[in-house]
Amino acid sequence: MSAASSATARVRIQTQDFDLSAEVAALRGGHAGIGAVCSFVGTVRDRHAAGPESGAAEPVLAMELEHYPGMTEKAIEAMIDQAQQRFDIFDARVIHRVGLLQAMDQIVLVAVASKHRHESFAACEFLMDYLKTQAPFWKKEQTAQGARWVDARVADDAALARWGISASNL
């Protein structure tokens, strides 16, 4: 993929970090009708630094994310299509990192452009809820005791259900 097509792609799965400002500028692309851009950036929590209330039984030293190339991008493209059908948005962008990530690294970017903020906020939240439950990613946490796969959470299924979509990942 060339740098030009990479900059305008709606979905990118990559190992390298991303720059929020550059991604929002590319999403806006000089479109004068855009009145709002909402973005969500997910990061690898440093659960050890967060303290016992983080719920971590042991500190997570790193997180490794895997995906199925081709299938993952197609699934996320379908999610964006679904968001465009549900909400009055101009465009959306999802960047998801894979590979070995350290605490505080950025994992995911969801950005949505629309005429009004309400549509951007709703579509961004919808995409993130959809992404957490339906995108084919596998997460493995690295701890001092070894590696363990991260299971799906009931709370993520419940978040998706409020959009009228049922999913069971357990």
C-alpha positions as CSV (number, residue, x, y, z in Angstrom):
1,M,0.0,0.0,0.0
2,S,1.4,3.4,-1.0
3,A,1.8,6.2,1.5
4,A,-1.0,8.2,-0.2
5,S,-3.5,5.3,-0.1
6,S,-2.4,4.5,3.4
7,A,-3.2,8.1,4.5
8,T,-6.8,7.9,3.1
9,A,-7.7,4.3,4.0
10,R,-10.7,3.9,6.3
11,V,-9.2,0.9,8.0
12,R,-5.6,0.2,8.8
13,I,-4.1,-2.7,10.8
14,Q,-0.5,-1.9,11.6
15,T,2.4,-2.4,14.0
16,Q,3.6,1.2,14.0
17,D,2.1,3.9,16.1
18,F,-0.2,6.6,14.7
19,D,-0.4,10.4,15.1
20,L,-3.9,11.5,16.1
21,S,-3.5,15.0,14.7
22,A,-2.4,13.7,11.3
23,E,-5.2,11.2,11.2
24,V,-7.9,13.7,12.0
25,A,-6.5,16.1,9.4
26,A,-6.5,13.4,6.8
27,L,-10.1,12.4,7.8
28,R,-11.3,16.0,7.4
29,G,-9.5,16.4,4.1
30,G,-10.5,20.0,3.7
31,H,-14.2,19.0,3.6
32,A,-16.0,22.3,4.4
33,G,-19.2,20.5,5.5
34,I,-17.6,18.8,8.5
35,G,-18.6,20.5,11.7
36,A,-17.5,17.8,14.1
37,V,-14.8,15.1,14.5
38,C,-15.0,12.8,17.4
39,S,-12.2,10.4,18.2
40,F,-11.4,7.7,20.6
41,V,-7.8,6.5,21.3
42,G,-7.4,3.3,23.3
43,T,-4.2,2.6,25.1
44,V,-2.5,-0.3,26.9
45,R,-3.3,0.3,30.6
46,D,-0.4,0.0,33.1
47,R,-2.5,-2.0,35.5
48,H,0.3,-2.2,38.0
49,A,0.5,1.5,38.2
50,A,-3.3,1.8,38.5
51,G,-3.2,0.0,41.8
52,P,-5.5,-2.8,43.2
53,E,-8.7,-1.1,42.0
54,S,-7.6,-1.9,38.4
55,G,-8.8,-5.5,38.9
56,A,-5.5,-7.0,37.8
57,A,-4.4,-10.0,39.8
58,E,-0.9,-9.4,38.6
59,P,0.9,-6.7,36.6
60,V,0.6,-6.9,32.9
61,L,4.1,-6.3,31.4
62,A,3.0,-6.1,27.8
63,M,0.2,-7.1,25.5
64,E,0.4,-8.9,22.2
65,L,-2.4,-8.5,19.6
66,E,-2.9,-10.9,16.7
67,H,-5.4,-10.8,13.8
68,Y,-6.3,-12.6,10.6
69,P,-5.1,-10.3,7.7
70,G,-7.8,-9.6,5.2
71,M,-10.6,-10.9,7.3
72,T,-10.0,-8.3,10.0
73,E,-10.0,-5.3,7.6
74,K,-13.1,-6.6,5.9
75,A,-15.0,-7.0,9.2
76,I,-14.1,-3.4,10.2
77,E,-15.0,-2.0,6.8
78,A,-18.5,-3.6,7.3
79,M,-18.7,-2.0,10.8
80,I,-18.0,1.4,9.2
81,D,-20.6,0.8,6.5
82,Q,-23.1,-0.1,9.3
83,A,-22.2,3.2,11.2
84,Q,-22.8,5.2,7.9
85,Q,-26.2,3.5,7.6
86,R,-27.2,4.3,11.2
87,F,-25.8,7.8,11.6
88,D,-25.5,10.9,9.5
89,I,-21.7,10.9,9.1
90,F,-19.3,11.8,6.3
91,D,-16.6,9.3,7.0
92,A,-14.8,7.3,9.7
93,R,-11.4,5.9,10.2
94,V,-10.2,2.9,12.3
95,I,-6.6,2.2,13.0
96,H,-5.8,-0.9,15.1
97,R,-2.3,-1.9,16.1
98,V,-1.1,-5.4,16.3
99,G,2.1,-7.0,17.6
100,L,3.8,-6.5,20.9
101,L,2.7,-3.4,22.8
102,Q,3.9,-1.9,26.0
103,A,2.0,-0.2,28.8
104,M,0.8,3.3,27.7
105,D,1.2,2.4,24.0
106,Q,-1.7,3.5,21.7
107,I,-3.7,0.4,20.5
108,V,-6.7,1.8,18.6
109,L,-8.0,4.9,17.0
110,V,-11.6,5.4,16.0
111,A,-12.4,8.8,14.4
112,V,-15.7,10.0,12.9
113,A,-16.5,13.1,10.9
114,S,-20.0,14.6,10.6
115,K,-21.9,17.8,10.2
116,H,-22.9,17.8,13.8
117,R,-21.3,16.6,17.0
118,H,-24.1,14.3,18.2
119,E,-23.8,12.1,15.1
120,S,-20.0,11.9,15.5
121,F,-20.2,11.0,19.2
122,A,-22.8,8.4,18.6
123,A,-21.1,6.8,15.6
124,C,-17.7,6.8,17.4
125,E,-19.2,5.0,20.4
126,F,-21.1,2.6,18.2
127,L,-17.9,1.7,16.3
128,M,-15.9,1.2,19.4
129,D,-18.6,-1.0,21.0
130,Y,-18.8,-3.0,17.7
131,L,-15.0,-3.2,17.4
132,K,-14.6,-4.6,21.0
133,T,-16.9,-7.5,20.3
134,Q,-16.9,-8.2,16.6
135,A,-13.5,-7.5,15.2
136,P,-11.3,-10.6,14.9
137,F,-8.4,-9.7,17.2
138,W,-6.8,-11.9,19.8
139,K,-5.1,-10.4,22.8
140,K,-2.5,-12.1,24.9
141,E,-1.2,-10.5,28.2
142,Q,2.4,-11.0,29.2
143,T,2.9,-11.2,33.0
144,A,5.7,-12.3,35.2
145,Q,4.0,-15.7,35.5
146,G,3.8,-16.1,31.7
147,A,1.4,-15.3,28.9
148,R,-2.4,-15.6,29.0
149,W,-5.1,-15.0,26.4
150,V,-7.7,-12.3,27.3
151,D,-11.3,-13.5,27.4
152,A,-14.2,-11.5,26.0
153,R,-16.1,-9.5,28.6
154,V,-19.9,-9.6,29.3
155,A,-19.8,-5.8,29.6
156,D,-18.6,-5.5,26.0
157,D,-21.5,-7.6,24.8
158,A,-23.9,-5.5,26.9
159,A,-22.5,-2.3,25.3
160,L,-23.2,-3.7,21.9
161,A,-26.7,-4.8,22.8
162,R,-27.8,-1.2,23.5
163,W,-27.4,-0.7,19.7
164,G,-29.8,-3.5,19.1
165,I,-27.1,-6.0,18.2
166,S,-26.8,-9.2,20.1
167,A,-23.4,-10.9,20.4
168,S,-22.1,-13.6,22.7
169,N,-18.4,-13.9,22.9
170,L,-18.2,-16.1,26.0
